[in-house]
């Protein structure tokens, strides 16, 4: 798991000239840099200087340390457990980055695999016509604005369904829905006909294990169908994010790596959940779902 510890420090005196000001400087964690890279779609790139500007804007500081950011990129690139497209970051002039795995040639291979062309005539390989593929910071900020949550309160409720102990984003979760879907009509006393819930609760600091339930909310939890259990969720305040099934992993990454560290809220130790409305169609990749994260304002 990528380190999630960001730091904001005073700009050192010997870096005031570089930043052109005094004030605060961000030392970004690999997780924070990775969350930003996940917003860069295929066939788009971002330059190192634009990456620094976006991090500076995101954390409302006067600057972002380029050395720490460079190290974060190298950590991401060398972490075999992540699928973050680090190769979509190029140098200011479109030059390839020799510190990536395999050097500049390894970087070139990654970009070619995505359909980019490489200019090898100069001393340093460059992305051809790289300005055509630049991701605009305005586009990133627009995407983040769309992902800003609503803060709502929700009373306690009870869900009946199938529950497993698993890991986040594993195949076991869609398999569970495959088992529960054909049995939805078995659940009695429905509180919200046509609405279903994916309840989650983690039990370790690394969030590597969780309980997950595919179920429906009920007015009372008796006459439980065979193999099903009930789960009561306490009343809470929630940050509610809208997303789609194909984007759900990116959305959770944004919530934990970008929104929570900067929003003035902290997650409450309580179940969080996906809510699938009565109009949700699982075969429609544009169908929206709501993610509810229990939160409280930071003191």
ABEGO torsion letter per residue (X at the ends): XBBABBBBBBBBAAAAAAAGBBEBBBBBBAAAAAAAAAABBBGBBBBAAAAAAAAAAAAGBABBBAAAAAAAAAAAAABAABABBAAABBBAAGBBBAABBGEAAAAAAAAAAAGBBBBAABABBBBBGAAAABBBAAAAAAAAAAABBBBBBBBBBBBBEBBBBBBBGBAAAAAAAAAAAAAAAABBGBABBGBBBBBBBBABAAGABBBBBBBBBBABBBGBBBGBBBBBBBBBBBBBBBBBAAAAAAAAAAAAAAAAAAAGBBBBBBBBBBBBBAABBAABAABBBBBBBBBBBBX
